[in-house]
Amino acid sequence: DHFIRWYALHLRPVLDRHIDALVNRVGAEPPDVRVQELGYHWGSSNGRGDVYFHWRMATLPQPMIEYLVTHELAHWLERGHTDAFWERVERVLPDYVERQRWLRDHGGMYDL
């Protein structure tokens, strides 16, 4: 628990910077953002638009954190992984496919 709290504490300001930089580009601002244990998920959101991030994101390179924040903010406007969702992500991060691939290929090194 101490380890998770330490990483969450250090991840929160990083997330806040990314969220502040991305809310206008994505067009969504979540009412609440939390860092916690999410099992095998990097991020999640609920029907109210609250966004949750896995504490292990603190160990990822910044471009991956930016992708995951963009992904979850886009869910605030587009539920599910529809074409409209991916178009919204691509407008913000034209290289999102490469970032997805990186997470798929290297994310396991971060013990998710």
Protein Blocks (a to p, Z undefined) as FASTA:
>chain_A
ZZmmmmmmmmmmmmmmmmmmmmmmnopacfbdcdddehjafbdcdfkopacddfklmmpc
fklmmmmmmmmmmmmmmgcjdfklmmmmmmmmmmlmmmmmmmmmmmmmnoZZ
